[in-house]
Structures are given as structure tokens and as C-alpha cells.
């Protein structure tokens, strides 16, 4: 039996509630399968920790996390703690310290999930966004000069290295080969005459190594329009840190809302732990009410199984999520129901057991 150590950071707001259901379902999955087991260790870091200690995580937090196989994160952010502190001192710090340079966000409309598009369906909304996750517009480079003076000026510098740009684009091509799909690059070279011209150049260079993969390239504004008007043209998508952040929120809206939006921060070489999280935020307005949708956190859990090479379990877990959404009888208010967070988690576990039993009979 394979045993993996998972560091759990429940975080803020609804984070602990949805993570609890994700772990519940993960335990169900491993008990049903028998080939894999997780050992969970909890860390109380986040905004409440910051308010009590003046820091988002322990001084040796990175060293503590380094020995784990993966990190399962709930959400970060709460009133009273500036967003740039909660983001940079925990989430982005972990991403950068562990070189989690691949951000994977599936944009997939499940049966039964609400979609704002009249003709939106499972066949034409099925994208895999590969977002550069370590540099770009979120490199944190810049300066703030002459604060408080009339000549005050701020500089925010995007950083696009050849290593960083090439490896994320190549990762997208490898995924496209594995899935038998096309690759679309999204940039803004007409306005960003250094960074995005360079991005387009590297994309063209790498594409020559994969002559059988169809490629497309769009400006980010056109891509946003096409995601609404013709989402089927996007299969595997590769883009920069900022553009990926924005466009995947559009994708979340197309695929049922933020309650169904999952994300993975991957260190492909596995030299450091990777991190998995729902991307919906901490939603402090509904925290501790038991109505938060745990399905994004559970979808993130399916990505953990995929990452460790148990794609069959990940697929069953996602199928169970789809059954819950399709059935509609036990869903949280954001999906039109009145079920609690825990009831949804129990329902996913029930479906997972049924799907596993059916697979065994076959």
C-alpha cells in the first residue's frame, strides 16, 4: 500500500468547512480502493493566525511543509488582514518556495451544473488551463517611489524568463499529447511589446517540437470573448500568471460557478510538495453557517489522486461529484438547493461507494 503524507491548511472563512468534507471523501475513496492511504497533519495558519501572531505562518513553516508529499489548502483571506499580506505571506510564498510553477485549472461543465450560456453543454465546455504560476505579472518585482509626494510613482514589473516561459509551454504541449487535444496560447503581444512578444516567440519555438499538435494563439481580450461565444475552440490552454488568473474565473462562471472551481499548484519534478485547493476564496459572509459548497474542494481532492498516479480513483471521485450535481436533490444554496456542506460531502461519499461497487462488478 502506498502511504502519502498530506499537510492540511484549512485556512480562513469557509476553508475549514469544505476541507473537512474533502478529507471525508478522500478517506472514503482510500478505504474503498485499498491501494493507497493518506496521513493528514493539520496546520492552523491563515488570517486568524496572523491576527494572533503577526504572521500568516510559522517562521519555519516552509521547512515544516517540505517533508510532505502534498498540501491541501482551504482558503486564505479574512476582513482585517490586507489581501496582499494574506496572499503573499502564505499562498504565493508556498507556490514560489516549492517551485509550483504549473497551475492546473479544469474548466469542465458537469451534467446538471448551471451554465449562463444558452447553448452551453458538456461537449463544448471542456478546457484545461495551464497557467504559469511562478513569475510573470505576479513575480513581485517593482518599486514604490516618492511615497506621499506629488511625484509619487509605482513600478510593477512582469518577469518572463526563458526557463519559466519555456517549461510551462512545454508542459502544456505534453498534456495535449497525452490527451490528444490542441494547444491554445493566450497573450497580448500587440500592447506588451517585450514580455508577450517573447512569450509568443517561445510558444512558436516549442510548437515545432510537437508537429502533430494543432496550435492556436489569441490575444487575451479576444480570448475572453471567444470563451463566451465559442468555448468549444479551447481545449488545452496555456497562458501567463495574470491572464490565467482572470480567464479561469470566466471559465468558472461557464462551468457552474466558483463552488465547482478546483485548482492544483504542481511541482512536476516532485522535488517539493505540490498544493491543491478550491479557488473560490474564503467567503467570510457565509462562514460557519454550514452552507458552503464543498464540491470544488472535493474536485481538488480528485486532482491529488491524479497527481499520485491513481487517475482511476480521481475519475471515480469526479464522477461522484457529477452525480450529486446531476441529481440536484442534495446541493447547497449556490446550486439551488438547501443541503448543508456536510450533507453534500456525505452524498458524494455515497455515490463514490456505488460507482466503486459497479466498477468492481464489471
VEXMARRO-786834 format. One record per residue (C-alpha): chain; residue number from 1; residue in one letter; x, y, z. Coordinates in nm, 4 decimals. Example, Ala and Ser with C-alpha at 12.3 -4.5 7.8 and 13.67 -1.06 7.14 Angstrom:
2
+------+-----+------+----------+----------+----------+
: unit : pos : code :     east :    north :       up :
+------+-----+------+----------+----------+----------+
:    A :   1 :    A :   1.2300 :  -0.4500 :   0.7800 :
:    A :   2 :    S :   1.3670 :  -0.1060 :   0.7140 :
+------+-----+------+----------+----------+----------+
//
This chain:
362
+------+-----+------+----------+----------+----------+
: unit : pos : code :     east :    north :       up :
+------+-----+------+----------+----------+----------+
:    A :   1 :    X :   0.0000 :   0.0000 :   0.0000 :
:    A :   2 :    X :   0.1241 :   0.3467 :  -0.0880 :
:    A :   3 :    X :   0.1158 :   0.5950 :   0.2003 :
:    A :   4 :    X :   0.1296 :   0.9687 :   0.1321 :
:    A :   5 :    X :   0.1680 :   1.2463 :   0.3867 :
:    A :   6 :    X :  -0.0712 :   1.5385 :   0.3340 :
:    A :   7 :    X :  -0.0266 :   1.8748 :   0.5049 :
:    A :   8 :    X :  -0.3685 :   2.0298 :   0.5631 :
:    A :   9 :    X :  -0.4039 :   2.4084 :   0.5903 :
:    A :  10 :    X :  -0.7795 :   2.4646 :   0.6381 :
:    A :  11 :    X :  -0.7291 :   2.8410 :   0.6317 :
:    A :  12 :    X :  -0.9974 :   3.1043 :   0.6719 :
:    A :  13 :    X :  -1.3712 :   3.1540 :   0.6386 :
:    A :  14 :    X :  -1.5360 :   2.8538 :   0.4759 :
:    A :  15 :    X :  -1.1983 :   2.6863 :   0.4245 :
:    A :  16 :    X :  -1.2187 :   2.4520 :   0.7264 :
:    A :  17 :    X :  -1.5759 :   2.3511 :   0.6386 :
:    A :  18 :    X :  -1.5069 :   2.2495 :   0.2787 :
:    A :  19 :    X :  -1.1704 :   2.0903 :   0.3570 :
:    A :  20 :    X :  -1.3360 :   1.8694 :   0.6191 :
:    A :  21 :    X :  -1.5675 :   1.7308 :   0.3513 :
:    A :  22 :    X :  -1.2805 :   1.6856 :   0.1073 :
:    A :  23 :    X :  -1.0901 :   1.4797 :   0.3628 :
:    A :  24 :    X :  -1.4038 :   1.2806 :   0.4436 :
:    A :  25 :    X :  -1.4419 :   1.1855 :   0.0779 :
:    A :  26 :    X :  -1.0700 :   1.1137 :   0.0384 :
:    A :  27 :    X :  -1.0863 :   0.8727 :   0.3319 :
:    A :  28 :    X :  -1.3889 :   0.7034 :   0.1779 :
:    A :  29 :    X :  -1.2057 :   0.6680 :  -0.1531 :
:    A :  30 :    X :  -0.8946 :   0.5151 :   0.0001 :
:    A :  31 :    X :  -1.0973 :   0.2729 :   0.2166 :
:    A :  32 :    X :  -1.2937 :   0.1569 :  -0.0870 :
:    A :  33 :    X :  -0.9848 :   0.1108 :  -0.3007 :
:    A :  34 :    X :  -0.7315 :  -0.0306 :  -0.0546 :
:    A :  35 :    X :  -0.4170 :   0.0518 :  -0.2546 :
:    A :  36 :    X :  -0.3459 :   0.3929 :  -0.1065 :
:    A :  37 :    X :  -0.3643 :   0.5676 :   0.2298 :
:    A :  38 :    X :  -0.3227 :   0.9295 :   0.3366 :
:    A :  39 :    X :  -0.1813 :   1.0603 :   0.6624 :
:    A :  40 :    X :  -0.3162 :   1.4082 :   0.7389 :
:    A :  41 :    X :  -0.1352 :   1.6675 :   0.9517 :
:    A :  42 :    X :  -0.3117 :   1.9968 :   1.0253 :
:    A :  43 :    X :  -0.1554 :   2.3432 :   1.0381 :
:    A :  44 :    X :  -0.3501 :   2.6382 :   1.1876 :
:    A :  45 :    X :  -0.2058 :   2.9022 :   0.9553 :
:    A :  46 :    X :  -0.4012 :   3.1818 :   0.7916 :
:    A :  47 :    X :  -0.5549 :   3.5151 :   0.8818 :
:    A :  48 :    X :  -0.6631 :   3.4245 :   1.2348 :
:    A :  49 :    X :  -0.3097 :   3.3051 :   1.2968 :
:    A :  50 :    X :  -0.1865 :   3.6386 :   1.1576 :
:    A :  51 :    X :  -0.4113 :   3.8420 :   1.3874 :
:    A :  52 :    X :  -0.2823 :   3.6459 :   1.6860 :
:    A :  53 :    X :   0.0854 :   3.6204 :   1.5873 :
:    A :  54 :    X :   0.1552 :   3.8949 :   1.3342 :
:    A :  55 :    X :   0.2429 :   3.6453 :   1.0597 :
:    A :  56 :    X :   0.0495 :   3.4166 :   0.8257 :
:    A :  57 :    X :   0.2501 :   3.1049 :   0.9060 :
:    A :  58 :    X :   0.5205 :   2.9891 :   1.1447 :
:    A :  59 :    X :   0.8717 :   3.1186 :   1.0846 :
:    A :  60 :    X :   0.9850 :   2.7686 :   0.9918 :
:    A :  61 :    X :   0.6616 :   2.6887 :   0.8092 :
:    A :  62 :    X :   0.8252 :   2.6164 :   0.4757 :
:    A :  63 :    X :   1.0675 :   2.3759 :   0.6403 :
:    A :  64 :    X :   0.7789 :   2.2040 :   0.8164 :
:    A :  65 :    X :   0.5892 :   2.1587 :   0.4900 :
:    A :  66 :    X :   0.8890 :   2.0399 :   0.2911 :
:    A :  67 :    X :   0.8681 :   1.6818 :   0.4186 :
:    A :  68 :    X :   0.5103 :   1.6305 :   0.2973 :
:    A :  69 :    X :   0.4028 :   1.4751 :  -0.0307 :
:    A :  70 :    X :   0.1252 :   1.7299 :  -0.0919 :
:    A :  71 :    X :  -0.0541 :   2.0248 :   0.0646 :
:    A :  72 :    X :  -0.4328 :   2.0566 :   0.0831 :
:    A :  73 :    X :  -0.5383 :   2.4207 :   0.1277 :
:    A :  74 :    X :  -0.8841 :   2.5519 :   0.2148 :
:    A :  75 :    X :  -0.8924 :   2.9266 :   0.1542 :
:    A :  76 :    X :  -0.6996 :   3.2385 :   0.2509 :
:    A :  77 :    X :  -0.8367 :   3.5819 :   0.3336 :
:    A :  78 :    X :  -1.0437 :   3.7492 :   0.6022 :
:    A :  79 :    X :  -1.1586 :   4.1029 :   0.6953 :
:    A :  80 :    X :  -0.8956 :   4.2873 :   0.8945 :
:    A :  81 :    X :  -0.5996 :   4.1386 :   0.7098 :
:    A :  82 :    X :  -0.4939 :   4.3184 :   0.3895 :
:    A :  83 :    X :  -0.5299 :   4.0961 :   0.0839 :
:    A :  84 :    X :  -0.1714 :   4.1463 :  -0.0291 :
:    A :  85 :    X :  -0.0486 :   4.0170 :   0.3083 :
:    A :  86 :    X :  -0.2745 :   3.7111 :   0.3185 :
:    A :  87 :    X :  -0.1830 :   3.6250 :  -0.0398 :
:    A :  88 :    X :   0.1905 :   3.6954 :  -0.0472 :
:    A :  89 :    X :   0.2751 :   3.5660 :   0.3002 :
:    A :  90 :    X :   0.1101 :   3.2265 :   0.2648 :
:    A :  91 :    X :  -0.0297 :   3.1138 :  -0.0703 :
:    A :  92 :    X :   0.2213 :   3.2794 :  -0.3035 :
:    A :  93 :    X :   0.5072 :   3.2097 :  -0.0652 :
:    A :  94 :    X :   0.4316 :   2.8382 :  -0.0758 :
:    A :  95 :    X :   0.3950 :   2.8400 :  -0.4541 :
:    A :  96 :    X :   0.7282 :   3.0130 :  -0.5030 :
:    A :  97 :    X :   0.9311 :   2.8373 :  -0.2339 :
:    A :  98 :    X :   0.8270 :   2.4963 :  -0.3671 :
:    A :  99 :    X :   0.8560 :   2.5944 :  -0.7346 :
:    A : 100 :    X :   0.4953 :   2.5025 :  -0.8049 :
:    A : 101 :    X :   0.5254 :   2.6547 :  -1.1476 :
:    A : 102 :    X :   0.2285 :   2.4763 :  -1.3054 :
:    A : 103 :    X :  -0.1212 :   2.5854 :  -1.2112 :
:    A : 104 :    X :  -0.3844 :   2.3436 :  -1.3428 :
:    A : 105 :    X :  -0.7456 :   2.4550 :  -1.3571 :
:    A : 106 :    X :  -1.0028 :   2.2318 :  -1.5268 :
:    A : 107 :    X :  -1.2957 :   2.4163 :  -1.6842 :
:    A : 108 :    X :  -1.5407 :   2.1345 :  -1.7382 :
:    A : 109 :    X :  -1.9197 :   2.1625 :  -1.7347 :
:    A : 110 :    X :  -2.0638 :   1.8675 :  -1.5457 :
:    A : 111 :    X :  -2.4068 :   1.7241 :  -1.6199 :
:    A : 112 :    X :  -2.6615 :   1.9208 :  -1.4201 :
:    A : 113 :    X :  -2.4347 :   2.2176 :  -1.3434 :
:    A : 114 :    X :  -2.5822 :   2.5608 :  -1.4196 :
:    A : 115 :    X :  -2.4393 :   2.7426 :  -1.7205 :
:    A : 116 :    X :  -2.5133 :   3.1032 :  -1.8236 :
:    A : 117 :    X :  -2.4787 :   3.0164 :  -2.1929 :
:    A : 118 :    X :  -2.7993 :   2.9176 :  -2.3718 :
:    A : 119 :    X :  -2.6167 :   2.6541 :  -2.5753 :
:    A : 120 :    X :  -2.3612 :   2.5587 :  -2.3117 :
:    A : 121 :    X :  -2.3188 :   2.1847 :  -2.2703 :
:    A : 122 :    X :  -2.0729 :   1.9225 :  -2.1534 :
:    A : 123 :    X :  -1.9340 :   1.8742 :  -2.5024 :
:    A : 124 :    X :  -1.8434 :   2.2356 :  -2.5778 :
:    A : 125 :    X :  -1.7200 :   2.3450 :  -2.2338 :
:    A : 126 :    X :  -1.4248 :   2.1210 :  -2.1592 :
:    A : 127 :    X :  -1.0974 :   2.3114 :  -2.1223 :
:    A : 128 :    X :  -0.7770 :   2.2529 :  -1.9301 :
:    A : 129 :    X :  -0.5998 :   2.5757 :  -1.8358 :
:    A : 130 :    X :  -0.2260 :   2.5519 :  -1.7768 :
:    A : 131 :    X :  -0.1258 :   2.8761 :  -1.6078 :
:    A : 132 :    X :   0.2309 :   2.9857 :  -1.5404 :
:    A : 133 :    X :   0.2454 :   3.0026 :  -1.1630 :
:    A : 134 :    X :   0.5877 :   3.1245 :  -1.0502 :
:    A : 135 :    X :   0.6742 :   3.4516 :  -1.2247 :
:    A : 136 :    X :   0.5137 :   3.6710 :  -1.4910 :
:    A : 137 :    X :   0.2954 :   3.9528 :  -1.3641 :
:    A : 138 :    X :   0.2957 :   3.8036 :  -1.0125 :
:    A : 139 :    X :   0.6720 :   3.8000 :  -0.9729 :
:    A : 140 :    X :   0.6512 :   4.0709 :  -0.7077 :
:    A : 141 :    X :   0.9176 :   4.2848 :  -0.8756 :
:    A : 142 :    X :   0.8900 :   4.6619 :  -0.8722 :
:    A : 143 :    X :   0.9220 :   4.9681 :  -0.6540 :
:    A : 144 :    X :   0.7222 :   5.2448 :  -0.4885 :
:    A : 145 :    X :   0.8993 :   5.5754 :  -0.5170 :
:    A : 146 :    X :   0.8400 :   5.9157 :  -0.3558 :
:    A : 147 :    X :   0.5539 :   5.7917 :  -0.1384 :
:    A : 148 :    X :   0.3149 :   6.0671 :  -0.0390 :
:    A : 149 :    X :   0.4733 :   6.3237 :  -0.2686 :
:    A : 150 :    X :   0.3291 :   6.4814 :  -0.5841 :
:    A : 151 :    X :   0.5766 :   6.2872 :  -0.7971 :
:    A : 152 :    X :   0.4763 :   5.9539 :  -0.6399 :
:    A : 153 :    X :   0.5203 :   5.6652 :  -0.8835 :
:    A : 154 :    X :   0.4883 :   5.2877 :  -0.8645 :
:    A : 155 :    X :   0.6591 :   5.0289 :  -1.0829 :
:    A : 156 :    X :   0.5170 :   4.6771 :  -1.1210 :
:    A : 157 :    X :   0.7488 :   4.4651 :  -1.3314 :
:    A : 158 :    X :   0.6499 :   4.1446 :  -1.5037 :
:    A : 159 :    X :   0.9248 :   3.8822 :  -1.5142 :
:    A : 160 :    X :   0.9334 :   3.6350 :  -1.8035 :
:    A : 161 :    X :   1.2412 :   3.4166 :  -1.8035 :
:    A : 162 :    X :   1.3213 :   3.1764 :  -2.0849 :
:    A : 163 :    X :   1.3306 :   2.8900 :  -1.8352 :
:    A : 164 :    X :   0.9947 :   2.9791 :  -1.6836 :
:    A : 165 :    X :   0.8197 :   3.0508 :  -2.0117 :
:    A : 166 :    X :   0.9554 :   2.7512 :  -2.1958 :
:    A : 167 :    X :   0.8825 :   2.4952 :  -1.9261 :
:    A : 168 :    X :   0.5173 :   2.5967 :  -1.8814 :
:    A : 169 :    X :   0.4552 :   2.5952 :  -2.2564 :
:    A : 170 :    X :   0.6243 :   2.2573 :  -2.2924 :
:    A : 171 :    X :   0.4144 :   2.1211 :  -2.0052 :
:    A : 172 :    X :   0.1002 :   2.2284 :  -2.1932 :
:    A : 173 :    X :   0.2160 :   2.0527 :  -2.5086 :
:    A : 174 :    X :   0.2887 :   1.7345 :  -2.3155 :
:    A : 175 :    X :  -0.0633 :   1.7438 :  -2.1704 :
:    A : 176 :    X :  -0.2060 :   1.7977 :  -2.5182 :
:    A : 177 :    X :  -0.0161 :   1.4952 :  -2.6482 :
:    A : 178 :    X :  -0.1389 :   1.2840 :  -2.3562 :
:    A : 179 :    X :  -0.4998 :   1.3932 :  -2.4098 :
:    A : 180 :    X :  -0.4934 :   1.4080 :  -2.7897 :
:    A : 181 :    X :  -0.6002 :   1.7721 :  -2.7947 :
:    A : 182 :    X :  -0.4941 :   2.1097 :  -2.9331 :
:    A : 183 :    X :  -0.2982 :   2.3826 :  -2.7521 :
:    A : 184 :    X :  -0.4036 :   2.7466 :  -2.7448 :
:    A : 185 :    X :  -0.1658 :   3.0186 :  -2.6297 :
:    A : 186 :    X :  -0.3101 :   3.3403 :  -2.4900 :
:    A : 187 :    X :  -0.1003 :   3.6570 :  -2.4747 :
:    A : 188 :    X :  -0.1171 :   4.0310 :  -2.5505 :
:    A : 189 :    X :   0.1786 :   4.0959 :  -2.7779 :
:    A : 190 :    X :   0.0250 :   4.3949 :  -2.9539 :
:    A : 191 :    X :   0.0411 :   4.6013 :  -2.6339 :
:    A : 192 :    X :   0.3045 :   4.4319 :  -2.4180 :
:    A : 193 :    X :   0.5866 :   4.4665 :  -2.6650 :
:    A : 194 :    X :   0.8538 :   4.2864 :  -2.4633 :
:    A : 195 :    X :   0.7028 :   4.0201 :  -2.2369 :
:    A : 196 :    X :   0.4271 :   3.8964 :  -2.4646 :
:    A : 197 :    X :   0.6289 :   3.9191 :  -2.7851 :
:    A : 198 :    X :   0.8808 :   3.6967 :  -2.6082 :
:    A : 199 :    X :   0.6014 :   3.4628 :  -2.4922 :
:    A : 200 :    X :   0.4720 :   3.4260 :  -2.8486 :
:    A : 201 :    X :   0.8228 :   3.3610 :  -2.9768 :
:    A : 202 :    X :   0.8856 :   3.0828 :  -2.7252 :
:    A : 203 :    X :   0.5439 :   2.9303 :  -2.7994 :
:    A : 204 :    X :   0.6322 :   2.9176 :  -3.1683 :
:    A : 205 :    X :   0.9706 :   2.7606 :  -3.0944 :
:    A : 206 :    X :   0.8319 :   2.4903 :  -2.8667 :
:    A : 207 :    X :   0.5432 :   2.4126 :  -3.1027 :
:    A : 208 :    X :   0.7946 :   2.2965 :  -3.3655 :
:    A : 209 :    X :   0.8878 :   2.0101 :  -3.1347 :
:    A : 210 :    X :   0.5249 :   1.8892 :  -3.1460 :
:    A : 211 :    X :   0.4305 :   1.8962 :  -3.5158 :
:    A : 212 :    X :   0.1238 :   1.6760 :  -3.4665 :
:    A : 213 :    X :  -0.0378 :   1.9068 :  -3.2101 :
:    A : 214 :    X :  -0.2708 :   2.1719 :  -3.3524 :
:    A : 215 :    X :  -0.1974 :   2.5183 :  -3.2155 :
:    A : 216 :    X :  -0.3876 :   2.8436 :  -3.1888 :
:    A : 217 :    X :  -0.2942 :   3.1827 :  -3.0468 :
:    A : 218 :    X :  -0.5250 :   3.4619 :  -2.9293 :
:    A : 219 :    X :  -0.4928 :   3.7997 :  -2.7676 :
:    A : 220 :    X :  -0.6345 :   3.7876 :  -2.4157 :
:    A : 221 :    X :  -0.9245 :   4.0240 :  -2.4889 :
:    A : 222 :    X :  -1.0293 :   3.8192 :  -2.7913 :
:    A : 223 :    X :  -0.9907 :   3.5002 :  -2.5875 :
:    A : 224 :    X :  -1.2290 :   3.6334 :  -2.3220 :
:    A : 225 :    X :  -1.4875 :   3.6991 :  -2.5925 :
:    A : 226 :    X :  -1.4404 :   3.3595 :  -2.7567 :
:    A : 227 :    X :  -1.4764 :   3.1797 :  -2.4230 :
:    A : 228 :    X :  -1.8303 :   3.3186 :  -2.4085 :
:    A : 229 :    X :  -1.9264 :   3.2957 :  -2.7757 :
:    A : 230 :    X :  -1.7474 :   2.9764 :  -2.8781 :
:    A : 231 :    X :  -1.5970 :   2.7887 :  -2.5812 :
:    A : 232 :    X :  -1.5528 :   2.4685 :  -2.7807 :
:    A : 233 :    X :  -1.2483 :   2.6114 :  -2.9581 :
:    A : 234 :    X :  -1.0466 :   2.5854 :  -2.6347 :
:    A : 235 :    X :  -0.9001 :   2.2504 :  -2.5276 :
:    A : 236 :    X :  -0.5594 :   2.2798 :  -2.3573 :
:    A : 237 :    X :  -0.4848 :   2.6465 :  -2.2891 :
:    A : 238 :    X :  -0.1504 :   2.7902 :  -2.1784 :
:    A : 239 :    X :  -0.1096 :   3.1455 :  -2.0574 :
:    A : 240 :    X :   0.0647 :   3.3762 :  -1.8130 :
:    A : 241 :    X :   0.0042 :   3.4147 :  -1.4415 :
:    A : 242 :    X :  -0.2279 :   3.7171 :  -1.4598 :
:    A : 243 :    X :  -0.4195 :   3.6208 :  -1.7722 :
:    A : 244 :    X :  -0.4702 :   3.2694 :  -1.6390 :
:    A : 245 :    X :  -0.5992 :   3.4045 :  -1.3102 :
:    A : 246 :    X :  -0.8597 :   3.6212 :  -1.4831 :
:    A : 247 :    X :  -0.9703 :   3.3852 :  -1.7594 :
:    A : 248 :    X :  -1.0198 :   3.0876 :  -1.5293 :
:    A : 249 :    X :  -1.2725 :   3.2900 :  -1.3306 :
:    A : 250 :    X :  -1.4637 :   3.3386 :  -1.6556 :
:    A : 251 :    X :  -1.4298 :   2.9658 :  -1.7023 :
:    A : 252 :    X :  -1.5630 :   2.9008 :  -1.3524 :
:    A : 253 :    X :  -1.8734 :   3.1033 :  -1.4355 :
:    A : 254 :    X :  -1.9248 :   2.8955 :  -1.7502 :
:    A : 255 :    X :  -1.8840 :   2.5672 :  -1.5632 :
:    A : 256 :    X :  -2.1280 :   2.6139 :  -1.2773 :
:    A : 257 :    X :  -1.9765 :   2.8818 :  -1.0555 :
:    A : 258 :    X :  -1.6937 :   2.9151 :  -0.8073 :
:    A : 259 :    X :  -1.8353 :   2.6356 :  -0.5945 :
:    A : 260 :    X :  -1.7228 :   2.3953 :  -0.8676 :
:    A : 261 :    X :  -1.3832 :   2.5531 :  -0.9370 :
:    A : 262 :    X :  -1.0776 :   2.3468 :  -0.8448 :
:    A : 263 :    X :  -0.7083 :   2.4165 :  -0.8824 :
:    A : 264 :    X :  -0.3721 :   2.2466 :  -0.8438 :
:    A : 265 :    X :  -0.0293 :   2.4048 :  -0.7971 :
:    A : 266 :    X :   0.2153 :   2.1492 :  -0.9287 :
:    A : 267 :    X :   0.5853 :   2.0877 :  -0.8918 :
:    A : 268 :    X :   0.6091 :   1.8346 :  -1.1771 :
:    A : 269 :    X :   0.9521 :   1.7091 :  -1.0772 :
:    A : 270 :    X :   0.8200 :   1.6299 :  -0.7252 :
:    A : 271 :    X :   1.1291 :   1.7788 :  -0.5657 :
:    A : 272 :    X :   0.8909 :   1.9700 :  -0.3375 :
:    A : 273 :    X :   0.5277 :   1.9154 :  -0.2369 :
:    A : 274 :    X :   0.2504 :   2.0294 :  -0.4694 :
:    A : 275 :    X :  -0.0579 :   2.2098 :  -0.3388 :
:    A : 276 :    X :  -0.4270 :   2.1541 :  -0.4142 :
:    A : 277 :    X :  -0.7096 :   2.3967 :  -0.3416 :
:    A : 278 :    X :  -1.0581 :   2.5109 :  -0.4338 :
:    A : 279 :    X :  -1.0267 :   2.8571 :  -0.5880 :
:    A : 280 :    X :  -1.3476 :   3.0117 :  -0.4528 :
:    A : 281 :    X :  -1.1907 :   3.2134 :  -0.1717 :
:    A : 282 :    X :  -1.2788 :   3.2254 :   0.1964 :
:    A : 283 :    X :  -1.6343 :   3.3723 :   0.1612 :
:    A : 284 :    X :  -1.6445 :   3.5104 :   0.5176 :
:    A : 285 :    X :  -2.0058 :   3.6223 :   0.4688 :
:    A : 286 :    X :  -2.1256 :   3.2597 :   0.4810 :
:    A : 287 :    X :  -1.8593 :   3.1117 :   0.7090 :
:    A : 288 :    X :  -1.9734 :   2.8834 :   0.9929 :
:    A : 289 :    X :  -2.3267 :   2.8563 :   0.8526 :
:    A : 290 :    X :  -2.2826 :   2.5092 :   0.7082 :
:    A : 291 :    X :  -2.3996 :   2.6146 :   0.3614 :
:    A : 292 :    X :  -2.0670 :   2.6403 :   0.1750 :
:    A : 293 :    X :  -2.0370 :   2.4254 :  -0.1361 :
:    A : 294 :    X :  -1.7635 :   2.1625 :  -0.0790 :
:    A : 295 :    X :  -1.7611 :   2.0273 :  -0.4355 :
:    A : 296 :    X :  -1.4667 :   2.2416 :  -0.5511 :
:    A : 297 :    X :  -1.2631 :   2.1173 :  -0.2560 :
:    A : 298 :    X :  -1.3637 :   1.7596 :  -0.3397 :
:    A : 299 :    X :  -1.2736 :   1.8145 :  -0.7060 :
:    A : 300 :    X :  -0.9331 :   1.9366 :  -0.5840 :
:    A : 301 :    X :  -0.9052 :   1.6138 :  -0.3869 :
:    A : 302 :    X :  -0.9576 :   1.4189 :  -0.7101 :
:    A : 303 :    X :  -0.6574 :   1.6066 :  -0.8513 :
:    A : 304 :    X :  -0.4490 :   1.4755 :  -0.5609 :
:    A : 305 :    X :  -0.5270 :   1.1189 :  -0.6640 :
:    A : 306 :    X :  -0.4403 :   1.2053 :  -1.0250 :
:    A : 307 :    X :  -0.1102 :   1.3564 :  -0.9172 :
:    A : 308 :    X :  -0.0065 :   1.0418 :  -0.7288 :
:    A : 309 :    X :  -0.0850 :   0.8231 :  -1.0275 :
:    A : 310 :    X :  -0.4260 :   0.6975 :  -0.9193 :
:    A : 311 :    X :  -0.6219 :   0.8560 :  -1.2023 :
:    A : 312 :    X :  -0.8836 :   0.5815 :  -1.1817 :
:    A : 313 :    X :  -0.9744 :   0.6911 :  -0.8277 :
:    A : 314 :    X :  -0.9703 :   1.0565 :  -0.9293 :
:    A : 315 :    X :  -1.2068 :   0.9777 :  -1.2154 :
:    A : 316 :    X :  -1.4492 :   0.7934 :  -0.9849 :
:    A : 317 :    X :  -1.4431 :   1.0815 :  -0.7398 :
:    A : 318 :    X :  -1.5228 :   1.3336 :  -1.0135 :
:    A : 319 :    X :  -1.7999 :   1.1065 :  -1.1408 :
:    A : 320 :    X :  -1.9469 :   1.1053 :  -0.7899 :
:    A : 321 :    X :  -1.9379 :   1.4858 :  -0.7830 :
:    A : 322 :    X :  -2.1172 :   1.4906 :  -1.1185 :
:    A : 323 :    X :  -2.3850 :   1.2526 :  -0.9899 :
:    A : 324 :    X :  -2.4555 :   1.4882 :  -0.6980 :
:    A : 325 :    X :  -2.4810 :   1.7884 :  -0.9294 :
:    A : 326 :    X :  -2.6937 :   1.5984 :  -1.1801 :
:    A : 327 :    X :  -2.9310 :   1.4582 :  -0.9191 :
:    A : 328 :    X :  -2.9794 :   1.8057 :  -0.7635 :
:    A : 329 :    X :  -3.1600 :   1.6747 :  -0.4550 :
:    A : 330 :    X :  -2.8657 :   1.7317 :  -0.2191 :
:    A : 331 :    X :  -2.6845 :   2.0504 :  -0.3177 :
:    A : 332 :    X :  -2.6026 :   2.3729 :  -0.1374 :
:    A : 333 :    X :  -2.7884 :   2.7038 :  -0.1900 :
:    A : 334 :    X :  -2.5467 :   2.8335 :  -0.4549 :
:    A : 335 :    X :  -2.6637 :   2.5457 :  -0.6777 :
:    A : 336 :    X :  -3.0302 :   2.5985 :  -0.5946 :
:    A : 337 :    X :  -3.0653 :   2.3537 :  -0.3070 :
:    A : 338 :    X :  -3.0918 :   2.3679 :   0.0710 :
:    A : 339 :    X :  -2.8488 :   2.0963 :   0.1780 :
:    A : 340 :    X :  -2.5673 :   2.1545 :   0.4237 :
:    A : 341 :    X :  -2.1978 :   2.1299 :   0.3489 :
:    A : 342 :    X :  -2.1737 :   1.8022 :   0.5396 :
:    A : 343 :    X :  -2.4792 :   1.6541 :   0.3657 :
:    A : 344 :    X :  -2.3208 :   1.7194 :   0.0267 :
:    A : 345 :    X :  -1.9989 :   1.5525 :   0.1398 :
:    A : 346 :    X :  -2.1960 :   1.2506 :   0.2599 :
:    A : 347 :    X :  -2.3794 :   1.2347 :  -0.0716 :
:    A : 348 :    X :  -2.0542 :   1.2346 :  -0.2682 :
:    A : 349 :    X :  -1.9264 :   0.9521 :  -0.0486 :
:    A : 350 :    X :  -2.2470 :   0.7565 :  -0.1101 :
:    A : 351 :    X :  -2.2156 :   0.7925 :  -0.4863 :
:    A : 352 :    X :  -1.8474 :   0.7074 :  -0.4724 :
:    A : 353 :    X :  -1.9306 :   0.3796 :  -0.2972 :
:    A : 354 :    X :  -2.1946 :   0.2975 :  -0.5604 :
:    A : 355 :    X :  -1.9617 :   0.3812 :  -0.8509 :
:    A : 356 :    X :  -1.6821 :   0.1727 :  -0.6972 :
:    A : 357 :    X :  -1.9149 :  -0.1217 :  -0.6419 :
:    A : 358 :    X :  -2.0352 :  -0.1061 :  -1.0010 :
:    A : 359 :    X :  -1.6774 :  -0.0931 :  -1.1296 :
:    A : 360 :    X :  -1.5884 :  -0.3980 :  -0.9194 :
:    A : 361 :    X :  -1.8804 :  -0.5971 :  -1.0623 :
:    A : 362 :    X :  -1.7642 :  -0.5218 :  -1.4144 :
+------+-----+------+----------+----------+----------+
//
